[in-house]
Amino acid sequence: MPSSDPKAITFQPDIYPKVLALLPDGAGLRVLDAGAGEGYFSRALKERGCAVEACGLPAGAFKVEGVVFHEADLAEAIPLRDGAFDCVVSIEVMEHVENHARFVREALRVTRPGGTIIITTPNVLSAAGRLHFLLFGLTDATKRPPDPAAADPSSLHVNPVLLPELVYHAERAGGEVVAVHANRYRLSAVLAGVLLYPILLAALHLRLFGKPRHRAQFPYFRRQLRLMLSPAAVFGRILIAVIKKR
């Protein structure tokens, strides 16, 4: 396989060191880079000493020697055995996948019990993102309507994911979002949300979730609220979700 410098798959390069810092400790950590592109992050994982495998499309684009690459349409399945990895990392992929539930389920399936999944995706529920949607009717991950005639629809942000949806899919598939982080805070989100926004949002959610008929779901609602009101979710540009497999 030819060796050359693989390109990053995102215009937000500060995502990569943030994700590296969130990896579990341990020599020889078995990591799957799901949606690896040319292998920019796979190379960083290899240099860190991880036992790396990668998957995605197309196979001919991957440029890192010494890393096993599996051709896979992540909209369908990950063609690897159950519990094969300590950690699955997916950087800026989920918003390109039509079936979020299947994607999360497959990532959890190939992760060992107690293992970690790290998913990054545009934070469309930040204070600035909510304002953008109010004004334009589009998330700020998709600033203009996707082109239905595009030659490669998977290159578009066809399906931005909301944090509550990610929490739901993780819990349904046997995982739990234990933390959310951001690559950086957005000035526009800080200006839109400082002081008033978290307080108002908390009050609205408590009013919605706090009805007696929802009492059995209170622990789940509390987890949702804790994540949604975190600084990363309110002010962050890119959301970095850490999921643990039960």
C-alpha positions as CSV (number, residue, x, y, z in Angstrom):
1,M,0.0,0.0,0.0
2,P,1.5,3.4,-0.9
3,S,2.6,5.6,1.9
4,S,1.9,9.3,1.7
5,D,0.6,12.0,3.9
6,P,-3.1,11.4,4.5
7,K,-5.4,14.4,4.6
8,A,-7.6,15.3,7.6
9,I,-11.3,14.6,7.0
10,T,-12.5,17.8,8.8
11,F,-11.8,21.5,8.6
12,Q,-11.7,21.5,12.5
13,P,-8.2,20.0,13.0
14,D,-8.4,20.6,16.8
15,I,-10.8,17.7,17.1
16,Y,-7.9,15.1,16.7
17,P,-5.9,16.0,19.9
18,K,-9.1,16.3,21.9
19,V,-10.1,12.8,20.9
20,L,-6.6,11.4,21.5
21,A,-6.8,12.8,25.0
22,L,-10.1,11.0,25.7
23,L,-8.8,7.5,24.7
24,P,-8.7,5.0,27.5
25,D,-5.3,4.3,28.9
26,G,-3.5,1.1,28.2
27,A,-0.7,-0.3,26.0
28,G,-1.8,-1.9,22.8
29,L,-5.3,-0.5,23.0
30,R,-7.4,-2.1,20.2
31,V,-9.0,0.8,18.3
32,L,-11.2,0.9,15.3
33,D,-11.2,4.1,13.2
34,A,-14.6,4.0,11.7
35,G,-14.9,6.2,8.7
36,A,-11.2,6.7,8.5
37,G,-10.9,8.5,5.1
38,E,-7.3,8.6,4.1
39,G,-6.1,7.6,7.5
40,Y,-5.1,10.8,9.2
41,F,-6.3,9.8,12.6
42,S,-5.4,6.1,12.1
43,R,-1.8,7.2,11.7
44,A,-2.0,9.3,14.9
45,L,-3.4,6.2,16.7
46,K,-0.6,4.0,15.4
47,E,2.0,6.5,16.5
48,R,0.5,6.5,20.0
49,G,1.0,2.7,20.1
50,C,-2.5,1.5,19.6
51,A,-3.4,-1.7,17.7
52,V,-5.3,0.1,15.0
53,E,-7.7,-1.1,12.3
54,A,-9.8,1.1,10.0
55,C,-12.9,0.9,7.9
56,G,-14.8,3.0,5.5
57,L,-15.2,3.9,1.8
58,P,-13.5,3.8,-0.6
59,A,-10.8,1.3,0.2
60,G,-8.4,2.8,-2.4
61,A,-8.3,6.2,-0.5
62,F,-6.6,4.8,2.6
63,K,-2.9,5.7,2.8
64,V,-1.4,4.4,6.0
65,E,0.9,1.4,5.9
66,G,0.8,-1.1,8.7
67,V,-2.9,-0.6,9.5
68,V,-5.5,-3.1,8.4
69,F,-8.3,-1.5,6.4
70,H,-11.8,-3.0,5.9
71,E,-14.0,-1.7,3.1
72,A,-17.3,-1.0,4.7
73,D,-20.5,1.0,4.0
74,L,-21.1,2.4,7.5
75,A,-24.7,3.1,6.5
76,E,-25.2,-0.6,6.5
77,A,-22.8,-2.5,8.8
78,I,-19.3,-2.9,10.1
79,P,-18.0,-6.2,8.8
80,L,-16.1,-7.2,11.9
81,R,-16.7,-9.6,14.8
82,D,-18.5,-8.8,18.0
83,G,-16.4,-7.3,20.8
84,A,-13.3,-7.1,18.7
85,F,-12.1,-3.6,20.0
86,D,-11.5,-1.8,23.2
87,C,-12.5,1.5,21.6
88,V,-14.3,2.6,18.4
89,V,-13.6,6.2,17.2
90,S,-15.8,7.9,14.6
91,I,-14.8,11.4,13.6
92,E,-17.2,13.6,11.7
93,V,-19.1,10.6,10.2
94,M,-22.4,10.3,11.8
95,E,-24.0,13.3,10.1
96,H,-23.3,11.6,6.8
97,V,-25.1,8.4,7.7
98,E,-28.8,8.0,7.1
99,N,-29.5,5.4,9.8
100,H,-28.2,6.7,13.1
101,A,-29.6,3.8,15.1
102,R,-27.9,1.2,13.0
103,F,-24.6,3.1,13.1
104,V,-24.6,3.3,16.9
105,R,-25.7,-0.3,17.3
106,E,-22.9,-1.5,15.0
107,A,-20.3,0.6,16.8
108,L,-21.4,-0.9,20.1
109,R,-21.5,-4.4,18.7
110,V,-17.9,-4.5,17.7
111,T,-16.8,-2.9,21.1
112,R,-16.1,-5.2,24.0
113,P,-18.3,-4.9,27.2
114,G,-16.9,-2.0,29.2
115,G,-15.3,-0.5,26.1
116,T,-15.6,3.0,24.8
117,I,-17.0,4.6,21.7
118,I,-16.1,8.2,20.9
119,I,-18.2,10.0,18.3
120,T,-17.7,13.5,17.0
121,T,-20.4,15.4,15.1
122,P,-21.5,19.0,14.5
123,N,-23.2,20.4,17.6
124,V,-26.5,21.5,16.1
125,L,-28.1,22.1,19.5
126,S,-25.6,24.8,20.7
127,A,-27.1,28.1,21.5
128,A,-25.9,29.5,18.2
129,G,-27.2,26.4,16.4
130,R,-30.7,26.7,17.8
131,L,-30.8,30.4,16.8
132,H,-29.6,29.5,13.3
133,F,-32.4,26.9,13.0
134,L,-35.0,29.4,14.3
135,L,-34.0,32.0,11.6
136,F,-33.4,29.7,8.6
137,G,-35.1,26.4,9.2
138,L,-31.8,24.5,8.7
139,T,-29.3,23.3,11.2
140,D,-25.9,25.1,11.1
141,A,-24.4,21.8,10.0
142,T,-26.4,22.1,6.8
143,K,-26.4,25.8,6.0
144,R,-28.1,25.3,2.7
145,P,-30.5,22.6,1.5
146,P,-28.6,19.4,0.4
147,D,-28.4,18.9,-3.3
148,P,-30.5,15.9,-4.3
149,A,-28.5,15.7,-7.5
150,A,-25.1,15.5,-5.8
151,A,-22.9,12.8,-7.3
152,D,-21.9,11.6,-3.8
153,P,-24.7,12.2,-1.2
154,S,-22.6,10.6,1.5
155,S,-20.2,13.7,1.3
156,L,-23.1,15.9,2.4
157,H,-24.4,16.5,6.0
158,V,-27.6,14.7,5.0
159,N,-28.6,13.7,8.6
160,P,-27.2,15.9,11.5
161,V,-27.8,14.2,14.8
162,L,-29.2,15.8,17.9
163,L,-27.6,15.0,21.3
164,P,-30.9,13.6,22.8
165,E,-31.1,11.3,19.7
166,L,-27.6,10.1,20.2
167,V,-28.3,9.4,23.9
168,Y,-31.4,7.4,23.0
169,H,-29.7,5.3,20.3
170,A,-26.8,4.5,22.7
171,E,-29.1,3.4,25.5
172,R,-31.3,1.3,23.2
173,A,-28.2,-0.5,21.9
174,G,-26.6,-1.2,25.3
175,G,-24.5,1.8,25.9
176,E,-24.6,5.1,27.8
177,V,-23.3,8.6,26.9
178,V,-21.2,9.3,30.0
179,A,-19.7,12.6,28.9
180,V,-19.8,15.2,26.2
181,H,-16.9,17.5,25.2
182,A,-16.2,20.1,22.6
183,N,-13.3,20.9,20.4
184,R,-13.7,24.6,21.2
185,Y,-16.4,27.0,22.3
186,R,-18.0,29.3,19.8
187,L,-18.1,33.0,20.5
188,S,-21.5,33.3,18.8
189,A,-22.9,30.5,21.1
190,V,-21.5,32.2,24.2
191,L,-23.1,35.5,23.1
192,A,-26.4,33.8,22.4
193,G,-26.5,31.7,25.5
194,V,-24.5,33.4,28.3
195,L,-26.3,33.4,31.7
196,L,-29.9,33.3,30.6
197,Y,-29.9,30.4,28.1
198,P,-28.9,27.5,30.5
199,I,-31.3,28.8,33.2
200,L,-34.2,29.1,30.8
201,L,-33.5,25.8,29.1
202,A,-33.3,24.0,32.5
203,A,-36.6,25.6,33.6
204,L,-38.3,24.5,30.4
205,H,-37.0,21.0,30.6
206,L,-37.8,20.6,34.2
207,R,-41.4,21.7,33.5
208,L,-41.6,19.2,30.6
209,F,-40.0,16.3,32.3
210,G,-41.2,16.9,35.8
211,K,-44.8,15.7,35.4
212,P,-45.8,12.9,37.8
213,R,-46.7,10.5,34.9
214,H,-43.1,10.6,33.8
215,R,-41.7,9.6,37.3
216,A,-40.4,6.3,36.1
217,Q,-38.2,8.0,33.5
218,F,-36.8,10.6,35.9
219,P,-33.2,9.0,36.0
220,Y,-33.1,9.0,32.2
221,F,-34.4,12.6,32.0
222,R,-31.8,13.7,34.6
223,R,-29.0,12.2,32.5
224,Q,-30.4,13.9,29.4
225,L,-30.6,17.3,31.1
226,R,-27.1,17.0,32.6
227,L,-25.6,16.4,29.1
228,M,-27.7,19.0,27.3
229,L,-26.9,21.8,29.8
230,S,-23.1,21.0,29.9
231,P,-20.9,23.8,28.6
232,A,-19.8,21.6,25.7
233,A,-23.4,21.1,24.5
234,V,-24.5,24.7,25.0
235,F,-21.4,26.5,23.7
236,G,-19.3,23.9,21.8
237,R,-18.6,23.9,18.0
238,I,-18.1,20.1,17.5
239,L,-19.7,17.7,20.0
240,I,-17.5,14.9,21.2
241,A,-19.6,12.2,22.8
242,V,-18.0,9.4,25.0
243,I,-20.2,6.3,25.2
244,K,-19.5,3.3,27.4
245,K,-20.8,-0.1,26.5
246,R,-22.5,-1.8,29.4
